[in-house]
Amino acid sequence: MKLVIFALDGLFDTGLTVLLDTFATANELAVAQGFPAPPFEVRLVGVRSRIRTAHGLSTPVELASAVGHADWVVVPAPNVRQPERLVEALERRDMRAAMAYLRTWHAGGVGVAAACIGTFLLAEAGLLDNREATTTWSLAPFFRQRYPAVNLDDSRMVVASHRVVTAGSAMGHLDLALWLLRQTSPELATLVARFMLIDKRSSQAEYIIPDHLAHADPLVERFERWARNNLASGFSLQAAAAALAVGPRTLQRRTEAVLGKSPLAFFQDLRIERAQNLVSIGYDIETIASEVGYADSATLRTLLRRRLGRGVRELRAEMR
Protein backbone atom coordinates (compact mmCIF):
# COMPACT_ATOMS: atom_id res chain seq x y z
CA MET A 1 0.00 0.00 0.00
CA LYS A 2 1.31 3.43 -0.98
CA LEU A 3 0.52 5.97 1.74
CA VAL A 4 0.97 9.72 1.62
CA ILE A 5 0.91 11.64 4.90
CA PHE A 6 0.00 15.25 4.15
CA ALA A 7 1.83 17.37 6.74
CA LEU A 8 1.07 21.05 7.29
CA ASP A 9 2.61 23.69 9.55
CA GLY A 10 1.38 23.63 13.14
CA LEU A 11 0.23 20.04 13.12
CA PHE A 12 -0.35 17.94 16.24
CA ASP A 13 3.06 16.31 16.83
CA THR A 14 1.66 13.15 18.40
CA GLY A 15 -0.74 12.60 15.50
CA LEU A 16 2.09 12.67 12.98
CA THR A 17 4.45 10.46 14.97
CA VAL A 18 1.69 7.96 15.79
CA LEU A 19 1.06 7.46 12.07
CA LEU A 20 4.76 7.19 11.20
CA ASP A 21 5.59 4.87 14.09
CA THR A 22 2.61 2.58 13.54
CA PHE A 23 3.38 1.99 9.88
CA ALA A 24 7.11 1.62 10.60
CA THR A 25 6.29 -1.00 13.23
CA ALA A 26 3.97 -2.76 10.79
CA ASN A 27 6.69 -2.93 8.15
CA GLU A 28 9.24 -4.29 10.63
CA LEU A 29 6.86 -6.95 11.98
CA ALA A 30 5.69 -7.90 8.49
CA VAL A 31 9.22 -8.67 7.32
CA ALA A 32 9.88 -10.63 10.52
CA GLN A 33 6.72 -12.64 9.82
CA GLY A 34 7.88 -13.59 6.35
CA PHE A 35 6.42 -10.91 4.10
CA PRO A 36 8.58 -10.68 0.97
CA ALA A 37 8.85 -6.89 1.39
CA PRO A 38 7.55 -4.17 3.69
CA PRO A 39 3.86 -3.76 2.78
CA PHE A 40 3.69 0.00 3.34
CA GLU A 41 5.47 2.67 1.36
CA VAL A 42 5.05 5.87 3.38
CA ARG A 43 5.85 9.34 2.05
CA LEU A 44 5.66 12.58 4.00
CA VAL A 45 4.56 15.45 1.77
CA GLY A 46 3.52 19.07 2.13
CA VAL A 47 2.72 22.26 0.28
CA ARG A 48 6.23 23.54 1.00
CA SER A 49 9.51 21.62 1.23
CA ARG A 50 9.72 21.94 5.03
CA ILE A 51 7.10 22.04 7.75
CA ARG A 52 7.21 23.07 11.39
CA THR A 53 5.08 21.21 13.93
CA ALA A 54 3.11 22.80 16.77
CA HIS A 55 6.04 22.13 19.11
CA GLY A 56 8.46 23.84 16.75
CA LEU A 57 10.12 20.75 15.28
CA SER A 58 11.17 21.27 11.68
CA THR A 59 11.29 18.47 9.14
CA PRO A 60 11.78 18.27 5.36
CA VAL A 61 8.91 16.90 3.26
CA GLU A 62 8.37 16.12 -0.38
CA LEU A 63 6.31 18.57 -2.37
CA ALA A 64 2.73 17.46 -2.89
CA SER A 65 3.01 18.41 -6.55
CA ALA A 66 5.54 15.58 -6.99
CA VAL A 67 3.19 12.86 -5.74
CA GLY A 68 2.39 10.27 -8.38
CA HIS A 69 0.25 7.25 -7.63
CA ALA A 70 -0.96 6.73 -4.08
CA ASP A 71 -3.52 4.44 -2.50
CA TRP A 72 -4.33 6.65 0.46
CA VAL A 73 -3.62 10.21 1.60
CA VAL A 74 -3.78 10.73 5.37
CA VAL A 75 -4.19 14.14 7.00
CA PRO A 76 -2.88 14.47 10.60
CA ALA A 77 -4.67 16.95 12.84
CA PRO A 78 -3.67 20.60 13.11
CA ASN A 79 -2.93 21.47 16.74
CA VAL A 80 -5.84 23.90 17.09
CA ARG A 81 -8.55 23.43 19.73
CA GLN A 82 -10.60 26.65 19.71
CA PRO A 83 -13.19 27.22 16.96
CA GLU A 84 -12.06 30.79 16.32
CA ARG A 85 -8.44 29.76 15.81
CA LEU A 86 -9.50 26.81 13.69
CA VAL A 87 -11.45 29.08 11.34
CA GLU A 88 -8.34 31.24 10.97
CA ALA A 89 -6.19 28.18 10.28
CA LEU A 90 -8.57 26.89 7.62
CA GLU A 91 -8.22 30.19 5.77
CA ARG A 92 -4.43 29.93 5.55
CA ARG A 93 -2.97 29.74 2.06
CA ASP A 94 -1.27 26.40 2.69
CA MET A 95 -4.51 24.92 4.05
CA ARG A 96 -6.43 26.05 0.97
CA ALA A 97 -3.73 24.58 -1.28
CA ALA A 98 -3.90 21.31 0.66
CA MET A 99 -7.68 21.15 0.16
CA ALA A 100 -7.24 21.58 -3.58
CA TYR A 101 -4.76 18.68 -3.66
CA LEU A 102 -7.14 16.52 -1.62
CA ARG A 103 -10.03 17.18 -3.99
CA THR A 104 -7.87 16.39 -7.02
CA TRP A 105 -6.45 13.19 -5.54
CA HIS A 106 -9.84 11.95 -4.42
CA ALA A 107 -11.37 12.69 -7.81
CA GLY A 108 -8.55 10.56 -9.28
CA GLY A 109 -9.49 7.56 -7.15
CA VAL A 110 -7.14 8.03 -4.19
CA GLY A 111 -8.57 7.24 -0.74
CA VAL A 112 -8.53 10.17 1.69
CA ALA A 113 -8.40 9.84 5.48
CA ALA A 114 -8.07 12.17 8.46
CA ALA A 115 -8.19 12.03 12.24
CA CYS A 116 -9.32 14.43 14.92
CA ILE A 117 -9.25 18.07 13.72
CA GLY A 118 -7.81 16.89 10.42
CA THR A 119 -11.39 15.91 9.56
CA PHE A 120 -12.20 19.63 9.32
CA LEU A 121 -9.92 19.90 6.29
CA LEU A 122 -11.86 17.16 4.53
CA ALA A 123 -15.17 18.81 5.41
CA GLU A 124 -13.93 22.25 4.35
CA ALA A 125 -12.83 20.75 1.03
CA GLY A 126 -16.35 19.41 0.50
CA LEU A 127 -15.23 15.78 0.61
CA LEU A 128 -17.60 14.86 3.45
CA ASP A 129 -20.78 16.37 2.04
CA ASN A 130 -23.66 13.87 2.15
CA ARG A 131 -21.40 11.27 3.76
CA GLU A 132 -21.24 9.72 7.20
CA ALA A 133 -18.28 10.95 9.21
CA THR A 134 -16.89 11.39 12.71
CA THR A 135 -14.62 13.99 14.26
CA THR A 136 -13.15 14.93 17.61
CA TRP A 137 -16.08 14.90 20.03
CA SER A 138 -14.97 18.16 21.70
CA LEU A 139 -15.63 20.19 18.53
CA ALA A 140 -18.65 18.24 17.28
CA PRO A 141 -21.15 21.10 17.93
CA PHE A 142 -18.99 23.50 15.91
CA PHE A 143 -18.56 20.89 13.17
CA ARG A 144 -22.34 20.43 12.88
CA GLN A 145 -22.87 24.17 12.68
CA ARG A 146 -20.22 24.71 10.00
CA TYR A 147 -20.90 21.60 7.91
CA PRO A 148 -24.64 20.83 8.00
CA ALA A 149 -24.38 18.69 4.84
CA VAL A 150 -22.25 16.10 6.70
CA ASN A 151 -23.97 13.21 8.47
CA LEU A 152 -21.91 13.43 11.65
CA ASP A 153 -21.82 10.72 14.31
CA ASP A 154 -19.24 11.82 16.86
CA SER A 155 -19.89 8.77 19.04
CA ARG A 156 -18.05 6.56 16.53
CA MET A 157 -14.27 6.18 16.51
CA VAL A 158 -13.75 5.43 12.81
CA VAL A 159 -16.21 5.94 9.94
CA ALA A 160 -15.50 4.75 6.39
CA SER A 161 -17.64 6.10 3.55
CA HIS A 162 -16.71 5.44 -0.08
CA ARG A 163 -12.93 5.76 0.20
CA VAL A 164 -13.15 8.63 2.66
CA VAL A 165 -12.30 7.69 6.25
CA THR A 166 -12.54 9.85 9.36
CA ALA A 167 -11.41 9.09 12.91
CA GLY A 168 -12.13 10.60 16.30
CA SER A 169 -10.30 12.67 18.86
CA ALA A 170 -6.50 12.97 19.25
CA MET A 171 -5.44 9.35 19.71
CA GLY A 172 -7.92 8.46 16.99
CA HIS A 173 -4.80 8.65 14.81
CA LEU A 174 -3.98 5.20 16.20
CA ASP A 175 -7.42 3.85 15.33
CA LEU A 176 -7.13 5.30 11.84
CA ALA A 177 -3.70 3.73 11.34
CA LEU A 178 -5.03 0.32 12.43
CA TRP A 179 -8.00 0.66 10.07
CA LEU A 180 -5.61 1.24 7.18
CA LEU A 181 -3.46 -1.70 8.29
CA ARG A 182 -6.52 -3.96 8.23
CA GLN A 183 -7.12 -3.12 4.58
CA THR A 184 -3.81 -4.85 3.79
CA SER A 185 -3.75 -7.55 6.47
CA PRO A 186 -6.14 -7.97 9.43
CA GLU A 187 -3.62 -10.37 10.99
CA LEU A 188 -0.82 -7.82 10.76
CA ALA A 189 -3.07 -5.13 12.25
CA THR A 190 -3.80 -7.40 15.21
CA LEU A 191 -0.10 -8.12 15.67
CA VAL A 192 0.81 -4.42 15.60
CA ALA A 193 -1.95 -3.63 18.11
CA ARG A 194 -0.59 -6.26 20.50
CA PHE A 195 3.03 -5.10 20.17
CA MET A 196 2.08 -1.43 20.65
CA LEU A 197 -0.57 -2.11 23.34
CA ILE A 198 -3.34 -0.47 21.32
CA ASP A 199 -6.78 -1.20 22.70
CA LYS A 200 -9.72 -1.67 20.37
CA ARG A 201 -12.09 1.29 20.70
CA SER A 202 -15.11 1.29 18.45
CA SER A 203 -16.70 4.30 20.12
CA GLN A 204 -15.85 7.72 21.56
CA ALA A 205 -19.08 7.78 23.53
CA GLU A 206 -17.65 6.90 26.94
CA TYR A 207 -14.96 9.60 26.63
CA ILE A 208 -17.35 12.44 25.85
CA ILE A 209 -17.76 15.09 28.57
CA PRO A 210 -21.40 16.23 28.24
CA ASP A 211 -21.06 19.62 29.95
CA HIS A 212 -18.19 20.56 27.63
CA LEU A 213 -20.49 20.08 24.63
CA ALA A 214 -23.39 21.85 26.31
CA HIS A 215 -21.36 25.05 26.68
CA ALA A 216 -21.41 25.47 22.90
CA ASP A 217 -24.93 26.97 23.10
CA PRO A 218 -26.63 29.10 25.81
CA LEU A 219 -29.96 27.24 25.72
CA VAL A 220 -28.31 23.82 25.73
CA GLU A 221 -26.09 24.94 28.59
CA ARG A 222 -29.18 25.93 30.60
CA PHE A 223 -30.81 22.62 29.75
CA GLU A 224 -27.69 20.79 30.96
CA ARG A 225 -27.88 22.55 34.33
CA TRP A 226 -31.61 21.74 34.61
CA ALA A 227 -30.95 18.10 33.71
CA ARG A 228 -28.21 17.67 36.33
CA ASN A 229 -30.50 19.11 38.98
CA ASN A 230 -33.31 16.74 37.97
CA LEU A 231 -31.53 13.44 37.34
CA ALA A 232 -33.25 11.76 40.29
CA SER A 233 -36.69 12.96 39.17
CA GLY A 234 -36.52 11.51 35.68
CA PHE A 235 -36.88 13.18 32.30
CA SER A 236 -39.83 15.17 31.00
CA LEU A 237 -39.44 17.25 27.84
CA GLN A 238 -42.43 19.39 28.79
CA ALA A 239 -41.05 20.06 32.28
CA ALA A 240 -37.61 20.93 30.94
CA ALA A 241 -39.00 23.28 28.31
CA ALA A 242 -41.28 25.00 30.83
CA ALA A 243 -38.38 25.50 33.25
CA LEU A 244 -36.32 27.06 30.45
CA ALA A 245 -39.22 29.20 29.17
CA VAL A 246 -39.11 27.74 25.65
CA GLY A 247 -41.36 25.43 23.68
CA PRO A 248 -40.63 21.67 23.63
CA ARG A 249 -40.01 21.80 19.88
CA THR A 250 -37.50 24.62 20.30
CA LEU A 251 -35.56 22.64 22.89
CA GLN A 252 -35.73 19.51 20.74
CA ARG A 253 -34.45 21.33 17.64
CA ARG A 254 -31.66 23.12 19.49
CA THR A 255 -30.21 20.03 21.17
CA GLU A 256 -30.34 18.11 17.90
CA ALA A 257 -28.61 20.96 16.04
CA VAL A 258 -25.88 21.43 18.65
CA LEU A 259 -25.41 17.92 20.05
CA GLY A 260 -26.76 15.75 17.27
CA LYS A 261 -29.13 14.07 19.70
CA SER A 262 -32.49 14.54 21.41
CA PRO A 263 -32.91 16.07 24.89
CA LEU A 264 -33.71 12.59 26.23
CA ALA A 265 -30.52 11.12 24.74
CA PHE A 266 -28.45 13.91 26.31
CA PHE A 267 -30.25 13.36 29.63
CA GLN A 268 -29.25 9.68 29.34
CA ASP A 269 -25.62 10.75 28.76
CA LEU A 270 -25.71 12.67 32.03
CA ARG A 271 -27.22 9.68 33.80
CA ILE A 272 -24.38 7.49 32.52
CA GLU A 273 -21.76 10.03 33.58
CA ARG A 274 -23.27 10.33 37.08
CA ALA A 275 -23.64 6.56 37.44
CA GLN A 276 -20.00 5.99 36.48
CA ASN A 277 -18.92 8.53 39.07
CA LEU A 278 -20.96 6.86 41.79
CA VAL A 279 -19.64 3.43 40.80
CA SER A 280 -16.09 4.76 41.21
CA ILE A 281 -16.93 6.03 44.71
CA GLY A 282 -18.28 2.63 45.68
CA TYR A 283 -22.04 3.14 45.89
CA ASP A 284 -24.24 0.07 45.53
CA ILE A 285 -26.23 -0.28 42.30
CA GLU A 286 -29.65 0.25 43.94
CA THR A 287 -28.56 3.60 45.40
CA ILE A 288 -27.03 4.64 42.09
CA ALA A 289 -30.24 3.76 40.23
CA SER A 290 -32.24 5.93 42.61
CA GLU A 291 -29.78 8.83 42.23
CA VAL A 292 -30.20 8.86 38.43
CA GLY A 293 -33.95 8.46 38.38
CA TYR A 294 -34.60 4.73 38.00
CA ALA A 295 -37.01 2.81 40.21
CA ASP A 296 -35.04 -0.41 39.80
CA SER A 297 -31.42 -1.27 39.14
CA ALA A 298 -32.15 -3.61 36.22
CA THR A 299 -32.99 -0.68 33.94
CA LEU A 300 -29.73 1.06 34.84
CA ARG A 301 -27.72 -2.11 34.27
CA THR A 302 -29.26 -2.41 30.79
CA LEU A 303 -28.47 1.23 29.98
CA LEU A 304 -24.84 0.91 31.11
CA ARG A 305 -24.28 -2.21 29.06
CA ARG A 306 -25.98 -0.77 25.99
CA ARG A 307 -24.07 2.53 26.12
CA LEU A 308 -20.68 1.38 27.43
CA GLY A 309 -20.60 -2.29 26.53
CA ARG A 310 -19.82 -3.08 30.17
CA GLY A 311 -21.75 -3.67 33.36
CA VAL A 312 -21.19 -2.48 36.93
CA ARG A 313 -18.81 -5.33 37.76
CA GLU A 314 -16.55 -4.55 34.81
CA LEU A 315 -16.60 -0.82 35.60
CA ARG A 316 -15.59 -1.47 39.21
CA ALA A 317 -12.76 -3.75 38.05
CA GLU A 318 -11.41 -1.04 35.74
CA MET A 319 -11.31 1.49 38.57
CA ARG A 320 -9.32 -0.62 40.99
Wavefront OBJ file of the C-alpha trace (Angstrom):
o trace
v 0.000 0.000 0.000
v 1.314 3.426 -0.983
v 0.519 5.972 1.741
v 0.970 9.717 1.621
v 0.910 11.639 4.901
v -0.002 15.252 4.148
v 1.827 17.365 6.739
v 1.068 21.053 7.293
v 2.609 23.685 9.555
v 1.375 23.634 13.142
v 0.233 20.037 13.118
v -0.351 17.935 16.243
v 3.059 16.313 16.826
v 1.661 13.147 18.400
v -0.737 12.600 15.496
v 2.091 12.674 12.982
v 4.452 10.458 14.975
v 1.689 7.955 15.786
v 1.063 7.462 12.074
v 4.757 7.194 11.196
v 5.591 4.866 14.092
v 2.607 2.582 13.541
v 3.383 1.990 9.876
v 7.109 1.615 10.598
v 6.292 -0.997 13.228
v 3.972 -2.758 10.791
v 6.693 -2.934 8.149
v 9.241 -4.294 10.632
v 6.864 -6.951 11.978
v 5.693 -7.902 8.487
v 9.221 -8.673 7.324
v 9.884 -10.627 10.518
v 6.720 -12.637 9.823
v 7.882 -13.592 6.349
v 6.424 -10.906 4.103
v 8.583 -10.676 0.967
v 8.849 -6.892 1.386
v 7.552 -4.168 3.694
v 3.863 -3.756 2.782
v 3.686 0.002 3.337
v 5.470 2.673 1.362
v 5.050 5.872 3.380
v 5.845 9.337 2.047
v 5.660 12.581 4.005
v 4.560 15.449 1.770
v 3.524 19.070 2.134
v 2.722 22.255 0.275
v 6.228 23.542 1.001
v 9.511 21.619 1.227
v 9.725 21.937 5.025
v 7.095 22.039 7.753
v 7.205 23.071 11.391
v 5.079 21.212 13.926
v 3.109 22.801 16.766
v 6.038 22.133 19.111
v 8.458 23.837 16.748
v 10.124 20.748 15.283
v 11.173 21.270 11.684
v 11.294 18.468 9.139
v 11.777 18.267 5.361
v 8.914 16.897 3.264
v 8.366 16.119 -0.384
v 6.315 18.573 -2.371
v 2.731 17.456 -2.886
v 3.013 18.412 -6.549
v 5.544 15.580 -6.994
v 3.186 12.859 -5.737
v 2.390 10.274 -8.382
v 0.251 7.245 -7.635
v -0.963 6.731 -4.080
v -3.518 4.442 -2.504
v -4.326 6.652 0.465
v -3.616 10.209 1.597
v -3.779 10.725 5.369
v -4.191 14.143 7.004
v -2.885 14.467 10.600
v -4.674 16.953 12.841
v -3.672 20.601 13.114
v -2.934 21.469 16.737
v -5.844 23.899 17.093
v -8.554 23.434 19.730
v -10.598 26.647 19.715
v -13.195 27.218 16.965
v -12.060 30.793 16.321
v -8.444 29.760 15.812
v -9.505 26.809 13.691
v -11.452 29.076 11.339
v -8.336 31.236 10.974
v -6.189 28.183 10.284
v -8.574 26.891 7.617
v -8.224 30.194 5.773
v -4.434 29.930 5.546
v -2.970 29.744 2.060
v -1.270 26.396 2.687
v -4.515 24.917 4.054
v -6.432 26.048 0.971
v -3.730 24.581 -1.276
v -3.903 21.309 0.657
v -7.683 21.147 0.163
v -7.239 21.579 -3.580
v -4.764 18.681 -3.664
v -7.139 16.523 -1.617
v -10.027 17.182 -3.992
v -7.873 16.387 -7.020
v -6.452 13.194 -5.539
v -9.835 11.951 -4.420
v -11.367 12.686 -7.809
v -8.552 10.563 -9.283
v -9.493 7.560 -7.148
v -7.142 8.031 -4.189
v -8.567 7.242 -0.741
v -8.529 10.167 1.693
v -8.396 9.841 5.476
v -8.074 12.167 8.456
v -8.192 12.025 12.236
v -9.321 14.434 14.915
v -9.252 18.066 13.721
v -7.807 16.888 10.418
v -11.386 15.914 9.556
v -12.204 19.632 9.321
v -9.916 19.903 6.289
v -11.863 17.160 4.525
v -15.169 18.805 5.411
v -13.935 22.252 4.355
v -12.834 20.753 1.032
v -16.349 19.408 0.501
v -15.230 15.780 0.612
v -17.599 14.864 3.447
v -20.785 16.365 2.037
v -23.660 13.869 2.147
v -21.396 11.270 3.757
v -21.245 9.715 7.196
v -18.277 10.948 9.214
v -16.891 11.386 12.708
v -14.623 13.987 14.264
v -13.152 14.932 17.614
v -16.077 14.903 20.032
v -14.973 18.157 21.696
v -15.634 20.191 18.527
v -18.647 18.245 17.282
v -21.152 21.100 17.929
v -18.994 23.501 15.908
v -18.558 20.886 13.172
v -22.337 20.428 12.881
v -22.866 24.169 12.680
v -20.222 24.711 9.997
v -20.900 21.605 7.906
v -24.637 20.831 7.996
v -24.376 18.687 4.841
v -22.247 16.103 6.697
v -23.970 13.213 8.468
v -21.907 13.425 11.648
v -21.817 10.720 14.312
v -19.236 11.821 16.861
v -19.887 8.772 19.041
v -18.046 6.558 16.529
v -14.268 6.181 16.514
v -13.755 5.429 12.806
v -16.206 5.942 9.941
v -15.502 4.752 6.395
v -17.635 6.105 3.547
v -16.707 5.439 -0.082
v -12.930 5.765 0.204
v -13.152 8.633 2.656
v -12.303 7.687 6.248
v -12.538 9.847 9.356
v -11.413 9.087 12.908
v -12.127 10.598 16.304
v -10.304 12.667 18.860
v -6.497 12.972 19.253
v -5.439 9.354 19.706
v -7.923 8.463 16.992
v -4.804 8.653 14.809
v -3.980 5.201 16.199
v -7.415 3.854 15.335
v -7.126 5.304 11.840
v -3.702 3.727 11.336
v -5.032 0.324 12.434
v -8.003 0.664 10.073
v -5.611 1.244 7.178
v -3.460 -1.701 8.294
v -6.520 -3.961 8.233
v -7.117 -3.121 4.583
v -3.815 -4.848 3.791
v -3.748 -7.549 6.469
v -6.136 -7.967 9.426
v -3.618 -10.367 10.987
v -0.816 -7.820 10.760
v -3.073 -5.134 12.246
v -3.805 -7.400 15.214
v -0.105 -8.121 15.670
v 0.806 -4.422 15.602
v -1.955 -3.632 18.109
v -0.587 -6.260 20.496
v 3.027 -5.095 20.170
v 2.076 -1.433 20.649
v -0.566 -2.112 23.342
v -3.337 -0.465 21.320
v -6.784 -1.202 22.704
v -9.723 -1.667 20.366
v -12.087 1.287 20.703
v -15.109 1.295 18.445
v -16.702 4.304 20.120
v -15.846 7.720 21.561
v -19.081 7.777 23.529
v -17.647 6.898 26.935
v -14.957 9.596 26.628
v -17.346 12.441 25.848
v -17.763 15.093 28.566
v -21.395 16.230 28.243
v -21.063 19.620 29.951
v -18.187 20.558 27.625
v -20.486 20.079 24.632
v -23.390 21.850 26.314
v -21.363 25.045 26.676
v -21.410 25.466 22.904
v -24.933 26.968 23.100
v -26.627 29.095 25.813
v -29.957 27.238 25.720
v -28.309 23.816 25.726
v -26.091 24.935 28.593
v -29.175 25.928 30.598
v -30.806 22.616 29.752
v -27.693 20.793 30.956
v -27.885 22.554 34.330
v -31.606 21.744 34.615
v -30.950 18.104 33.710
v -28.211 17.675 36.327
v -30.501 19.107 38.982
v -33.312 16.744 37.971
v -31.533 13.442 37.340
v -33.248 11.759 40.288
v -36.686 12.962 39.173
v -36.523 11.512 35.681
v -36.883 13.181 32.297
v -39.830 15.172 30.999
v -39.438 17.252 27.841
v -42.430 19.391 28.792
v -41.053 20.063 32.280
v -37.613 20.927 30.937
v -39.002 23.280 28.310
v -41.276 25.003 30.829
v -38.382 25.504 33.247
v -36.319 27.063 30.450
v -39.220 29.197 29.172
v -39.113 27.741 25.652
v -41.365 25.427 23.685
v -40.635 21.674 23.633
v -40.007 21.800 19.878
v -37.498 24.616 20.298
v -35.560 22.637 22.894
v -35.728 19.509 20.737
v -34.450 21.331 17.640
v -31.655 23.120 19.494
v -30.210 20.033 21.175
v -30.337 18.111 17.902
v -28.614 20.961 16.041
v -25.879 21.431 18.650
v -25.406 17.925 20.053
v -26.759 15.753 17.265
v -29.132 14.074 19.699
v -32.485 14.541 21.412
v -32.913 16.068 24.888
v -33.710 12.591 26.226
v -30.523 11.119 24.742
v -28.455 13.906 26.307
v -30.247 13.358 29.631
v -29.252 9.684 29.344
v -25.621 10.745 28.762
v -25.706 12.673 32.029
v -27.215 9.681 33.803
v -24.382 7.489 32.522
v -21.756 10.031 33.584
v -23.265 10.331 37.082
v -23.642 6.561 37.441
v -20.000 5.988 36.481
v -18.918 8.534 39.069
v -20.965 6.859 41.792
v -19.638 3.431 40.801
v -16.088 4.761 41.211
v -16.929 6.032 44.712
v -18.279 2.627 45.679
v -22.044 3.142 45.887
v -24.242 0.068 45.529
v -26.234 -0.284 42.303
v -29.652 0.254 43.943
v -28.563 3.596 45.401
v -27.026 4.637 42.086
v -30.244 3.761 40.235
v -32.241 5.935 42.608
v -29.777 8.833 42.232
v -30.196 8.861 38.432
v -33.952 8.457 38.378
v -34.598 4.725 37.995
v -37.009 2.806 40.215
v -35.042 -0.413 39.796
v -31.418 -1.270 39.141
v -32.147 -3.606 36.218
v -32.987 -0.680 33.938
v -29.729 1.062 34.843
v -27.724 -2.115 34.265
v -29.258 -2.414 30.793
v -28.471 1.233 29.983
v -24.845 0.913 31.113
v -24.276 -2.210 29.056
v -25.977 -0.768 25.990
v -24.069 2.528 26.118
v -20.675 1.384 27.433
v -20.599 -2.293 26.532
v -19.821 -3.083 30.175
v -21.746 -3.669 33.364
v -21.186 -2.482 36.927
v -18.815 -5.335 37.762
v -16.550 -4.552 34.807
v -16.595 -0.821 35.601
v -15.586 -1.475 39.209
v -12.755 -3.748 38.055
v -11.409 -1.044 35.739
v -11.315 1.489 38.574
v -9.320 -0.617 40.993
l 1 2 3 4 5 6 7 8 9 10 11 12 13 14 15 16 17 18 19 20 21 22 23 24 25 26 27 28 29 30 31 32 33 34 35 36 37 38 39 40 41 42 43 44 45 46 47 48 49 50 51 52 53 54 55 56 57 58 59 60 61 62 63 64 65 66 67 68 69 70 71 72 73 74 75 76 77 78 79 80 81 82 83 84 85 86 87 88 89 90 91 92 93 94 95 96 97 98 99 100 101 102 103 104 105 106 107 108 109 110 111 112 113 114 115 116 117 118 119 120 121 122 123 124 125 126 127 128 129 130 131 132 133 134 135 136 137 138 139 140 141 142 143 144 145 146 147 148 149 150 151 152 153 154 155 156 157 158 159 160 161 162 163 164 165 166 167 168 169 170 171 172 173 174 175 176 177 178 179 180 181 182 183 184 185 186 187 188 189 190 191 192 193 194 195 196 197 198 199 200 201 202 203 204 205 206 207 208 209 210 211 212 213 214 215 216 217 218 219 220 221 222 223 224 225 226 227 228 229 230 231 232 233 234 235 236 237 238 239 240 241 242 243 244 245 246 247 248 249 250 251 252 253 254 255 256 257 258 259 260 261 262 263 264 265 266 267 268 269 270 271 272 273 274 275 276 277 278 279 280 281 282 283 284 285 286 287 288 289 290 291 292 293 294 295 296 297 298 299 300 301 302 303 304 305 306 307 308 309 310 311 312 313 314 315 316 317 318 319 320
